[in-house]
C-alpha cells in the first residue's frame, strides 16, 4: 500500500511523536512524507527520511517534515496539481495532520480515488468532533510556565500584568491556562473593555490577567487599566513559544495512541473515503467524517 503523509497549517508539540509512531506502525508499506504540507503535495516534493531520523525528532517540537499555509492549494489549479501527484505516486491513503483549514483542504480533494485519513493537530483544540487535538496540552503548559516566571518580577514590583495567549477564535487555551496558572481574571470572547475595567480589584497585589487573543486590544486595555488603577500595568503576548518545546507526557501518550489507532485502521484495509481520527471519552476512534 502506498501511504502519503503531510502536515498542514500551524505546528505543535506532539506532531513529531505522532509521525514517528505512525510510520513505525506502518512498517512494510511504502511511505511518502510530503514536504511543507499541500505545497509539497502540489510539487510532489518528498522528504528522504528514515525511521531512525524520525525517532531522533519524536520529542522535539514543531514538525520535521515542515508545514505551510497554501493559498494556491485553495485555488482550482492547486487542487489539480495535488491530484496529479496523488495519481502519479499511486497514493492509496493520504494522512493529513492539521487544523480546520487543513480539514477543509483535505475535503476538497476527497473524491479522487485516494482515501483520506485526517488527524487533528492544533494547539487551539477547536476541531469538532474531537475533544482533543495534538499540541494543546503542551501549549497550555508552556503558557503556565511562562506566566509563573514573569509573575516573579510582577510580584517584586507589585505590577499588574496581562498575558495574551493564542487560541484564534476558541477560548480553550485561555480557560485552561487561566485555571492552571491560578489567574485572578480570565477574559475570553464574551468579554468587553468595560467589563474588564470594572471587574479588576484596584487593591489586589500583582493580579494575573489572562486574555484570549483577538478579543480585545491588549495595548489599549493595559493603557486604560493603568489609568484606572494608577499603577504600572504591563502586558506580555505569549506568542509562538506556545507551539514549541518538548511535548508533555500527556501529549506524547495521546499522540502515540492517535498513531497506533490510525495505523491499525489503515492496515485493516476497510477504509472509508474520508476518515476522521477523533479523541472521544478518553479513546481514539477512526470513523467516517
URURBEL-V941125 format. One record per residue. N is the residue number from 1. SS is DSSP state (H for helix, E for strand, L for the rest). NEAR is the number of other ideal C-beta (glycine too) atoms within 12 Angstrom. Layout:
n = [N	N]
ss = [SS	SS]
near = [NEAR	NEAR]
This chain:
n = [1	2	3	4	5	6	7	8	9	10	11	12	13	14	15	16	17	18	19	20	21	22	23	24	25	26	27	28	29	30	31	32	33	34	35	36	37	38	39	40	41	42	43	44	45	46	47	48	49	50	51	52	53	54	55	56	57	58	59	60	61	62	63	64	65	66	67	68	69	70	71	72	73	74	75	76	77	78	79	80	81	82	83	84	85	86	87	88	89	90	91	92	93	94	95	96	97	98	99	100	101	102	103	104	105	106	107	108	109	110	111	112	113	114	115	116	117	118	119	120	121	122	123	124	125	126	127	128	129	130	131	132	133	134	135	136	137	138	139	140	141	142	143	144	145	146	147	148	149	150	151	152	153	154	155	156	157	158	159	160	161	162	163	164	165	166	167	168	169	170	171	172	173	174	175	176	177	178	179	180	181	182	183	184	185	186	187	188	189	190	191	192	193	194	195	196	197	198	199	200	201	202	203	204	205	206	207	208	209	210	211	212	213	214	215	216	217	218	219	220	221	222	223	224	225	226	227	228	229	230	231	232	233	234	235	236	237	238	239	240	241	242	243	244	245	246	247	248	249	250	251	252	253	254	255	256	257	258	259	260	261	262	263	264	265	266	267	268	269	270	271	272	273	274	275	276	277	278	279	280	281	282	283	284	285	286	287	288	289]
ss = [L	E	E	E	E	E	E	L	L	L	L	L	L	L	H	H	H	H	H	H	H	H	H	H	H	L	L	L	L	E	E	E	E	E	L	L	L	H	H	H	H	H	H	L	L	E	E	L	L	L	H	H	H	H	H	H	H	L	L	L	L	L	L	L	L	L	L	L	L	L	L	H	H	H	L	H	H	H	H	H	H	H	H	H	H	H	H	H	L	L	L	L	E	E	E	E	E	E	L	H	H	H	H	H	H	H	H	H	L	L	L	L	L	L	E	E	E	E	E	E	E	L	L	L	L	L	L	L	L	L	L	L	L	E	L	H	H	H	H	H	H	H	H	H	H	H	H	H	H	H	H	H	H	H	H	H	H	L	L	E	E	E	E	E	E	L	L	L	L	L	L	H	H	H	H	H	H	H	H	H	L	L	L	L	E	E	E	L	L	L	L	L	H	H	H	H	H	H	H	L	L	L	L	L	L	L	L	E	E	E	E	E	L	L	L	L	L	H	H	H	H	H	H	H	H	H	H	H	H	L	L	L	E	E	E	E	E	L	H	H	H	H	H	L	L	L	L	L	H	H	H	H	H	H	H	H	H	H	H	H	H	H	H	H	H	H	H	H	L	L	L	L	L	E	E	E	E	E	E	E	L	L	E	E	E	E	E	E	L]
near = [24	25	36	46	48	52	49	46	41	40	40	49	42	51	56	44	44	47	46	39	37	46	38	24	28	33	18	14	23	19	36	34	40	40	29	29	43	44	30	32	48	33	23	25	25	25	28	12	25	17	21	12	19	33	19	14	31	32	26	27	33	31	46	31	39	30	39	31	24	33	15	22	37	22	16	13	15	25	27	19	25	42	27	21	33	35	21	19	26	18	36	27	41	48	50	50	50	45	42	28	30	41	35	26	37	45	23	27	39	28	15	23	17	34	34	44	45	48	52	47	56	44	51	40	40	31	39	21	20	34	20	40	48	52	52	44	36	45	47	41	32	38	47	31	24	32	40	22	19	29	31	16	17	29	19	13	17	19	28	39	43	46	45	35	48	41	38	27	20	29	29	35	46	44	28	33	42	31	20	26	33	16	32	27	30	38	38	31	22	14	29	16	22	15	18	34	27	15	20	34	18	18	13	20	19	29	34	38	43	44	45	39	33	23	30	31	20	32	18	19	34	32	21	23	37	23	16	21	27	11	24	20	32	29	32	30	25	36	20	21	28	42	36	27	29	22	42	28	17	24	38	29	24	40	43	29	31	43	39	27	31	44	36	23	33	36	23	17	13	14	27	20	22	28	32	35	46	32	34	18	11	13	18	33	24	37	22	20	27]
